[in-house]
Amino acid sequence: MTDGIALSGLGHSYDGRNWIFRDYDVAIAAGSVFAILGPNGCGKTTLLKCLLGTLHPAAGSVQCKGQIAFVPQIFQVAFDYSVLDMVLMGRAKSISFFSQPVKHDIAEALAALDHLGMADFAERPFGELSGGQRQLVILARALVAKADVIVMDEPTSALDMKNQSLILEWIGRLSGDLGYTVIFTTHNPAQALAAADDVLLMLGKCEYASGRAPDVLCEESLSRLYGVAIRRVPFEHEGETQVTFSPVYGANCYDSPP
């Protein structure tokens, strides 16, 4: 597995004048779960592209010794591929040009599906699956790519609460049981607190907050991040104190938007 990821003085501007973000110095520990939070338009997608290496940053660098696999948001496919075929696409780098998957590739794909509880769906059309099942299939595709780091773009978006819980559970397993470094973006601070070890709040073009999730996810920072008052709400569940977050709808907006 990778030794971790380091963002050093990272910044990007598409026109050389207007910076989307700048001077980000962030360390992501190997085998940890790292969540990125920010409002729409703050640059989360641009930051992910820099992490993935599909965009060269205008300033600074991303240091990562391992291989990175990407799990996009839920999407539709043009053809009615089977679940197995969708997972086999993750083996593309291991299959020679103009060659077909061999027994080893198929075994790897089936093993990944089995690991995620989706082995019985291998021959099913991908388009017939629920949103949560599709996310697990795309996750299996990332696993067979033999990456060290898995980057997920809003993995729970458009999912119902049960499937959100399922995906968050698997994020924890990928890190805790399998040793992957997992990076994901989210608009939900409660999910970040539940699943992530560390977080990054994209507060502004040249300002951010990063560190342990329980420390960084505070009312003041989140209210500033999203431009609306947010309250941290403790509650009891099965004898343990847990925390969620609630925006205060109908109240005056936070005075200092990002």
N, C-alpha and C positions, 0 to 999 in steps of 0.2 A: 504494500500500500504506500501512498504518497507520504512525504514528510510534512505535509501541510501546504497551505497557500498563503502567499504574502502579496498584498497590494501595497506598492511603494510609490507615494506621490502620484497616485493614479488620477487622471483627469481626461475629459474628452470634450472637444468642441468640433462641431461639423463644419463651421465656417472660419475657425481660427480667431474669432472674436467673442462669441457668446458661449461661455462655458456651461455645460450641463451639470457637471460636477468637477471638483478640482481638489488636489492635494489630499486624496484619501490614503491613509496609512492604516491598513487593517490586516490582522493576522487571523487565519482560520486554521484551527488545530486539526491535524489528521484524525480521522475517525469521529469527528464531531458533527453535530447538526447546526447549521448556521442559517438564520432567517434574515431576509432583507425586506424592510418595510418602507413604504413611502406612498404619497398620494399619486393619482394619475398624472403623468407628464413630468414626474420628477427625475426620470432617467434610469429607472430600474431595468428596462429592456436594454438600454445602451450599456449599462454596467454588466449585465449578463453576457452580452456579445463580447465585451472585453475579456470576461472570464473564460468564455468558450474559445477565444482566439479567432472568432469570425470578424472582429473589428480591432484594428490596431489603435490603441489609445493615443490621443494627441500628446499626452504627458505621462511620465511615470511608467510603471511596468507591473505585470502580473507574473509572479513566479510560482510555477507548479510543476513538479517533476513527474506526476502521474498522468494517466489518460483520463479524459473527461467525457462523460456521456450526458446527453441532453434529453430531458423529458418535457415536451411542450405541453401547453394547455390542451384540453380535449379537442379533438378535431375530427372532421369527416374525411373519408378517403374516397377517391374517384372510382375505385373498383372494389368489388366485393371480395376482398382478400379474406382468407381464412385466418383465424387467430394464430395458427402456427406460422403461416407465411409472414404475418406482421412481425412476429418475434424474430424470424429468420433474417429479416432485414437488418437486424442489429449485428449480424455476422458478416456484413458486406465487406468489411476490411480484411476479413480472413479468407474470403473466397476469391479465387483468381478471376480475372476478367473473362467473360464469356463462359464461365464454369457454373455448375449447379451445386447447391448445398450437398454435402456428403453425409454419411451416417453420423459422423461425429458432430456436425453442425446441427443436425436434427435432434440428436441426443441432448446437446447443450440447450437447445430451445425448449424441449420438453421438460428438462430438469428445472429450468427457470420458471416455467409455467407451474410445475408441480410445487415448487418452493413457495409460490404466491397463491397456492390453492386454486389454480386455474387449469390444471391438467385436463379435466373433463371437458373443457371448452376448446381444445386444440383444433378440432375440425369445424367448429361453428363459424359462421360468417362474422367478421369483426363488427359489421354494421348492426347486427342484432343484439349486441351487448348493451348493458346499462352503462351509464357514465362512469360509475366506479369500477366496473369490470374493464372498461376500455383503458382507464388509467393504469390498472394493474398489468394489462397486456403491454402497454407502452413502457411500463417500468421493467417488465420481463425483457423487453427488447434492449433496454439499457444494460441490464445485467449480463446478457450474452455478449455484449460488446467488450466485456472484460476490462471495464474502466475502473479507476480508483476513486473517482469523484463523480457524483451524480448531481446534476443541476436540474432543478424542477421549477418551471415557470407557473406560478399560481396553481399548484396541483389540485386544490380543492374547489376551484372556481366552477360554478354551475352544477355542483354536486349537492345532493340532499344531505341532511345532517348525518345520517347513518354512514353514507359513503365517505363523507369528510372524515369521520372518526376512523374509518377503515384505512384511508390513505395516511392519516397522521400516525396510526399504529404502525404501519409499514415503514414510514420514515424512521421511526424509533428503532425498529428491528434492523433496518439496513445499517444503521450506525452501531447500535449496541450489540447485535448478534453477528453481523457480517463484516464489520470494520470499515464500511464505506464512509467517506466524507460526503455529507449531503448538504447542498445549498438550495434553499427554496425562497421564492418571493411570495408575499402574502399581504393582504389588506387587513387581516384579522390578528390583532395583537394577542388575543386569547389563544389562538392556535400557535402563534410563535412562542408564547410562554409555555404551552403544554409540550411542544415538540423540540424546541431549539435549546441548545446549550448557550449559544451566543447569538447576538442580533446586531444588525446595522440599521439605524434610522437615518434616512436621507433627508435631512432637515432643510437643506438649501444648497445652492450651487457650490459654496465653499465651506459648508458646515455639515457635520454629521455627528452621530453618537454611536459608539460601538463598545460592546462589552458583554458581560454576563446578562442573560435575559432577565432575571428577576431585578437586577439593578437598573438596567437601561429602560425597561418598560414601566415607566412611572407616569403618573397623571400629567405632570407638567410637560414632559417631553412628547407624549402622545397627543395631548391637546394642541401643542404647537405644530406637530407634524401634520395633523389632519385639519387644523383650523376650526375645530369644534371642541367644546368641553367634553372630556372623557374622564370617567370615574373608574377607579380600581375597586372591584367589589369582591370581598372575601365571602366564602360560603362553606358550609360543612357538607361533606359527601363521604359516606361510609366511614365516619369517625375521623376524617382528615380535613384540615382546612385547605381549601383550594381558592384560586383567584380567577375571576373573569374581568372583562372590561365592558363598560356601557357608555355609549355617547349620550349626551344630555340633549335630546331632541326638543326643539321648541324654545330652548334657552338662547341667550345672546351668544353669538359665535365668539370663539376665542379671539382675543384682541390682536394676537401676533401671529398671523398665518405665515407659513413658511415662504 
